[in-house]
Amino acid sequence: MSVNTSDFSVKKTDTKSVIRSFYELMKPRVMSLVIFTALVGLIISPDKIDIFRSLISLFFVALGAGAAGALNMWYEAEIDKVMSRTCLRPLPLGKITSLSALWFGIILSIVSVVGLYVVSNLLSAVVLALTILFYYFVYTVWLKRKTTQNIVIGGAAGAFPPIIGWTIAMNNISIEPIVLFLIIFFWTPSHFWALSLYKNDDYKKANIPMLSVIAGEEYTKKNIFIYSIILFPISLIPFYLGFASYINLITVIFFGSSYIYLSYKLLREEDKNKSNFIANKVFIFSIFYLFFIFSTILLDNYFLIS
């Protein structure tokens, strides 16, 4: 008697596809940024905890970020369908049912918060819970479809991870994680407004009131430039407070001044195609800017200062 193995291979492939879809639902790129910035908050804390507790705590922080991403995708499934940037996500493609995505987000939220409380402390669990709730209710449900300041106020959700990392070790909140919070908070608007400039048609189709859609391209460029200037001195604070070295200072000066120059170049450009090209460069460069700010702080505290 022969066995048709093709049925088993199909089931195996389907299982892999479903797992991958749920993983994509967690916004892995955003999740990796959350883990990284939370790690920096953890590393700069004066009190050090053992590696096992650190890894488990960061795992639950990652789950919390994934939960927020899943709830965001569940709520915005209809919007994601009409945007070229998001139309290939699991829900628009029908890889996962809406109800499955909702329950996945809810269960992950509970597991992440309870898990962090068990392995760490109440404060870190509370801050993680507030981050999830803020990202979903304040940004996704309330602000995103109602105001041009959606990414300014809502960006606070993405700035909480360094505070969570710090509270895991310290069980308190101090000036150091607040500074890291401010760096991400003031970095976020110019980063996403640059994206909105060359994806403006997407946001128009989805009826999302991004600054570029409501106030226009020129006003958005001015705000990108203003925020690039504001971000520069804030990025210098870790050095002057003593939890970053000259390596960080040199990095911030180079990337900060380059970012201001790129933003100014974008502001001055009048040609639409060239403007979109520069906006894309600003968007990509901003990622490297934030990464190297936090990387040098991480290296300073792990190898040099400590």
C-alpha positions, -999 to +999 in steps of 0.1 A: +000+000+000+015+033-011+012+066+009+006+098-009+031+121+007+020+152-012-010+157+012+015+159+041+038+184+023+008+207+015-003+207+052+033+214+063+036+243+038+002+257+049+013+255+086+045+274+077+025+300+058+002+306+087+030+309+112+048+333+089+016+353+085+011+357+123+048+367+125+043+394+099+012+405+118+036+415+147+054+440+125+089+424+129+108+455+117+091+477+143+095+449+169+133+448+163+136+485+168+116+482+201+139+454+213+170+474+204+159+506+221+147+488+251+180+470+253+198+504+254+176+515+282+184+483+301+222+486+295+226+522+306+209+515+339+234+515+369+219+483+384+227+453+362+206+422+361+216+387+350+216+378+313+188+352+316+164+377+332+174+404+307+167+381+277+134+369+291+123+404+299+132+417+265+113+387+250+081+398+267+088+434+256+090+421+220+057+402+225+041+435+236+054+453+206+041+425+184+007+426+202+004+463+194+013+457+158-012+429+155-040+451+169-030+480+147-032+457+116-065+443+127-081+478+131-065+491+098-072+461+076-094+481+053-069+510+050-041+486+043-059+472+013-058+505-006-022+515+002+006+501-019+029+501+011+006+478+031-015+459+006+006+428+009+001+424+047-016+392+059-051+406+065-055+424+031-043+392+014-067+371+034-040+349+049-055+354+084-090+360+094-099+393+111-111+375+143-079+355+145-058+387+142-078+403+170-075+374+194-039+371+186-033+407+195-053+405+227-037+373+239-002+385+231-009+417+250-020+398+282+009+373+280+035+401+275+023+423+303+018+394+328+050+378+318+071+410+322+055+415+356+065+379+367+101+381+355+107+418+363+085+442+382+051+459+383+064+492+370+079+478+338+047+458+332+026+489+337+047+509+313+045+481+287+007+480+291+004+517+287+026+515+256+003+489+240-029+508+250-014+542+238-004+528+204-038+512+198-063+535+214-046+569+212-027+566+179-045+539+159-081+545+169-082+581+178-054+602+162-044+586+129-076+593+110-085+626+127-055+649+129-023+660+110-006+657+144-012+619+145+024+609+141+036+637+165+015+627+195+011+590+185+049+588+181+052+587+219+042+550+218+074+542+199+095+562+223+085+542+255+108+511+250+140+527+265+119+536+296+107+500+298+142+487+295+154+510+323+125+501+346+133+464+341+166+469+359+159+499+381+122+497+390+120+535+387+121+562+360+150+587+358+163+614+335+184+590+313+155+570+298+135+602+295+162+616+273+162+585+252+124+588+250+127+625+238+153+615+211+128+590+196+099+613+201+114+642+182+129+618+156+096+602+147+078+632+129+104+640+104+110+603+097+074+596+089+067+629+072+095+622+048+078+589+040+045+606+036+059+630+010+068+602-015+038+581-005+014+610-005-010+594-030-013+563-008-024+584+022-049+603+000-065+571-012-067+558+024-081+592+036-055+595+063-049+632+072-011+632+071+005+666+072+014+664+035-022+656+025-039+683+045-013+711+047+006+705+016+042+695+005+059+728+013+045+730+049+055+694+055+091+701+043+093+731+066+083+709+096+107+682+086+135+708+086+124+723+120+123+689+136+157+680+123+170+711+140+152+703+173+165+668+173+201+678+170+206+694+205+184+667+222+207+640+207+237+657+224+222+654+259+234+618+266+270+630+262+265+661+285+247+639+311+277+615+311+261+583+299+276+586+264+313+592+254+330+612+227+323+584+202+286+592+206+293+629+204+312+627+171+285+603+157+257+627+167+275+657+153+281+640+120+247+624+115+228+653+130+244+679+108+240+657+078+204+652+086+198+689+089+216+694+055+194+668+038+162+683+053+173+717+041+180+703+007+145+688+007+130+721+017+147+740-011+139+715-038+110+725-060+110+698-086+084+671-077+104+641-088+137+653-072+118+662-041+104+627-037+139+613-043+153+635-015+124+627+008+132+590+003+168+597+012+158+616+043+136+587+054+164+561+050+190+584+065+169+590+095+169+553+103+207+552+102+207+584+123+187+568+151+205+535+149+239+550+153+228+573+182+216+544+201+243+520+190+271+543+203+253+548+236+249+510+239+286+504+231+297+533+254+279+518+283+287+482+277+324+486+270+337+520+279+318+540+305+308+510+327 
